[in-house]
Amino acid sequence: MIKSDITPVFEHTAFHFFYAFARFEFCLKEAGYLKSDKPGKKAEPNWDRFVRSNRSRYTLSAAALALLNAAPQQQISTAPGKLAWREIEFDENEYELQAVAILLRTARNNVFHGGRHGANGWDDVNRTMQILTHGKTVLDELAEFARFGDYLRR
């Protein structure tokens, strides 16, 4: 997506997605979902630990299903200095919460890091808006699901 394609509506949507994403990662850390809790280690959110703790009781919402159907692609290296895009493939027995968490992080990385040239449909502003809108809704739903309300009010 090039800068001239970024409308005020897109900016607003992207901001709210990034804000929800950042707040959700804040909640993960505050709730103790850390990659390491050893003194002196960097406090990084542990999405995988969150998924393992909650995957058996999670069910897909309409927004989560829409995000799965939108299927943001993942950028990969094909050779030194060469990049390409591929669909994210999930195992047949993949937990739904794991798939949703992966797609949320992929959408965040894709928009935040830019450079979407060559990605099928990524320059489609409407598709990107849908992914961000569904992603923001899913983040809000996950915060409610995880009962992160107290952390969100801080």
VENTABEL-V400946 format. One record per residue. N is the residue number from 1. PSI is psi in radians with two decimals (NA if undefined). NEAR is the number of other C-alpha atoms within 10 Angstrom. D_CENTER is the distance of its C-alpha to the mean C-alpha in Angstrom with 2 decimals. Layout:
n:N psi:PSI near:NEAR d_center:D_CENTER
n:N psi:PSI near:NEAR d_center:D_CENTER
This chain:
n:1 psi:2.32 near:15 d_center:18.30
n:2 psi:2.75 near:10 d_center:21.28
n:3 psi:-0.65 near:6 d_center:21.93
n:4 psi:-0.29 near:6 d_center:24.44
n:5 psi:-0.15 near:11 d_center:21.90
n:6 psi:1.84 near:13 d_center:20.02
n:7 psi:2.91 near:11 d_center:21.65
n:8 psi:-0.62 near:9 d_center:21.76
n:9 psi:-0.74 near:10 d_center:19.84
n:10 psi:-0.78 near:17 d_center:17.01
n:11 psi:-0.80 near:12 d_center:17.16
n:12 psi:-0.83 near:11 d_center:17.12
n:13 psi:-0.79 near:18 d_center:14.11
n:14 psi:-0.76 near:22 d_center:12.09
n:15 psi:-0.83 near:14 d_center:13.56
n:16 psi:-0.60 near:17 d_center:12.69
n:17 psi:-0.87 near:25 d_center:8.95
n:18 psi:-0.67 near:17 d_center:9.21
n:19 psi:-0.80 near:13 d_center:11.71
n:20 psi:-0.71 near:20 d_center:9.92
n:21 psi:-0.84 near:20 d_center:7.06
n:22 psi:-0.75 near:13 d_center:10.22
n:23 psi:-0.64 near:18 d_center:12.22
n:24 psi:-0.74 near:20 d_center:10.14
n:25 psi:-0.61 near:20 d_center:10.40
n:26 psi:-0.80 near:18 d_center:13.97
n:27 psi:-0.72 near:22 d_center:14.56
n:28 psi:-0.81 near:22 d_center:13.59
n:29 psi:-0.81 near:19 d_center:16.15
n:30 psi:-0.58 near:16 d_center:18.67
n:31 psi:0.02 near:15 d_center:18.66
n:32 psi:0.15 near:15 d_center:19.47
n:33 psi:1.40 near:22 d_center:16.41
n:34 psi:2.61 near:20 d_center:17.29
n:35 psi:-0.60 near:16 d_center:17.54
n:36 psi:2.36 near:14 d_center:21.16
n:37 psi:0.31 near:13 d_center:23.31
n:38 psi:2.37 near:9 d_center:26.28
n:39 psi:2.35 near:7 d_center:28.00
n:40 psi:-0.25 near:7 d_center:27.35
n:41 psi:2.65 near:9 d_center:24.09
n:42 psi:2.38 near:11 d_center:21.05
n:43 psi:1.71 near:17 d_center:18.93
n:44 psi:2.41 near:15 d_center:15.49
n:45 psi:2.49 near:21 d_center:12.98
n:46 psi:1.57 near:16 d_center:13.21
n:47 psi:-0.70 near:19 d_center:10.31
n:48 psi:-0.68 near:17 d_center:12.80
n:49 psi:-0.71 near:15 d_center:15.52
n:50 psi:-0.80 near:19 d_center:13.76
n:51 psi:-0.85 near:19 d_center:13.17
n:52 psi:-0.65 near:12 d_center:16.80
n:53 psi:-0.37 near:11 d_center:18.14
n:54 psi:-0.07 near:14 d_center:16.77
n:55 psi:-0.56 near:16 d_center:16.29
n:56 psi:-0.35 near:11 d_center:19.84
n:57 psi:0.06 near:8 d_center:19.73
n:58 psi:2.40 near:15 d_center:16.46
n:59 psi:2.54 near:13 d_center:17.00
n:60 psi:2.38 near:13 d_center:14.91
n:61 psi:3.05 near:12 d_center:15.21
n:62 psi:-0.71 near:12 d_center:16.01
n:63 psi:-0.68 near:19 d_center:12.71
n:64 psi:-0.70 near:26 d_center:10.87
n:65 psi:-0.70 near:16 d_center:13.60
n:66 psi:-0.68 near:17 d_center:13.24
n:67 psi:-0.75 near:24 d_center:9.61
n:68 psi:-0.71 near:20 d_center:11.13
n:69 psi:-0.54 near:10 d_center:14.08
n:70 psi:-0.51 near:15 d_center:12.48
n:71 psi:1.27 near:19 d_center:11.24
n:72 psi:2.47 near:27 d_center:9.67
n:73 psi:2.87 near:20 d_center:11.90
n:74 psi:2.37 near:17 d_center:11.84
n:75 psi:2.38 near:18 d_center:14.44
n:76 psi:2.82 near:11 d_center:17.20
n:77 psi:2.30 near:10 d_center:20.57
n:78 psi:-0.35 near:10 d_center:23.56
n:79 psi:2.89 near:8 d_center:26.28
n:80 psi:2.11 near:6 d_center:26.94
n:81 psi:0.07 near:6 d_center:25.80
n:82 psi:2.31 near:8 d_center:24.49
n:83 psi:2.65 near:12 d_center:20.96
n:84 psi:3.10 near:15 d_center:19.86
n:85 psi:2.56 near:17 d_center:17.04
n:86 psi:2.72 near:12 d_center:16.64
n:87 psi:2.57 near:10 d_center:15.13
n:88 psi:2.17 near:14 d_center:13.06
n:89 psi:2.31 near:11 d_center:15.68
n:90 psi:2.57 near:12 d_center:15.43
n:91 psi:2.68 near:7 d_center:18.58
n:92 psi:-0.60 near:6 d_center:20.67
n:93 psi:0.31 near:6 d_center:20.46
n:94 psi:2.36 near:11 d_center:16.73
n:95 psi:2.44 near:16 d_center:15.72
n:96 psi:-0.68 near:19 d_center:13.66
n:97 psi:-0.65 near:22 d_center:11.56
n:98 psi:-0.78 near:19 d_center:10.93
n:99 psi:-0.77 near:19 d_center:10.00
n:100 psi:-0.76 near:22 d_center:7.51
n:101 psi:-0.71 near:19 d_center:5.96
n:102 psi:-0.76 near:18 d_center:6.33
n:103 psi:-0.63 near:23 d_center:5.11
n:104 psi:-0.78 near:26 d_center:1.57
n:105 psi:-0.61 near:14 d_center:3.08
n:106 psi:-0.80 near:18 d_center:5.42
n:107 psi:-0.76 near:21 d_center:5.07
n:108 psi:-0.82 near:20 d_center:5.06
n:109 psi:-0.75 near:13 d_center:7.73
n:110 psi:-0.80 near:18 d_center:9.44
n:111 psi:-0.77 near:16 d_center:10.14
n:112 psi:-0.74 near:11 d_center:10.86
n:113 psi:-0.20 near:9 d_center:13.05
n:114 psi:-2.79 near:11 d_center:14.67
n:115 psi:0.82 near:13 d_center:17.37
n:116 psi:0.20 near:17 d_center:16.41
n:117 psi:2.43 near:14 d_center:20.05
n:118 psi:-0.12 near:12 d_center:20.84
n:119 psi:2.18 near:16 d_center:17.66
n:120 psi:2.06 near:12 d_center:18.86
n:121 psi:-0.10 near:14 d_center:17.88
n:122 psi:-0.56 near:18 d_center:15.42
n:123 psi:-0.03 near:16 d_center:18.17
n:124 psi:1.84 near:12 d_center:18.43
n:125 psi:-0.68 near:15 d_center:17.58
n:126 psi:-0.73 near:12 d_center:17.67
n:127 psi:-0.77 near:14 d_center:15.16
n:128 psi:-0.72 near:22 d_center:12.70
n:129 psi:-0.72 near:16 d_center:13.61
n:130 psi:-0.80 near:16 d_center:13.03
n:131 psi:-0.78 near:26 d_center:9.46
n:132 psi:-0.71 near:24 d_center:8.88
n:133 psi:-0.86 near:19 d_center:11.29
n:134 psi:-0.71 near:22 d_center:10.08
n:135 psi:-0.73 near:29 d_center:6.49
n:136 psi:-0.75 near:24 d_center:8.64
n:137 psi:-0.76 near:20 d_center:11.00
n:138 psi:-0.72 near:26 d_center:8.97
n:139 psi:-0.75 near:23 d_center:8.02
n:140 psi:-0.74 near:18 d_center:11.76
n:141 psi:-0.72 near:15 d_center:12.83
n:142 psi:-0.67 near:18 d_center:11.36
n:143 psi:-0.70 near:20 d_center:13.12
n:144 psi:-0.81 near:12 d_center:16.17
n:145 psi:-0.75 near:14 d_center:16.05
n:146 psi:-0.02 near:14 d_center:16.04
n:147 psi:0.82 near:13 d_center:18.68
n:148 psi:0.20 near:19 d_center:17.14
n:149 psi:-0.75 near:13 d_center:19.30
n:150 psi:-0.68 near:9 d_center:21.71
n:151 psi:-0.62 near:16 d_center:19.21
n:152 psi:-0.44 near:15 d_center:17.76
n:153 psi:-0.12 near:6 d_center:21.38
n:154 psi:NA near:6 d_center:22.06
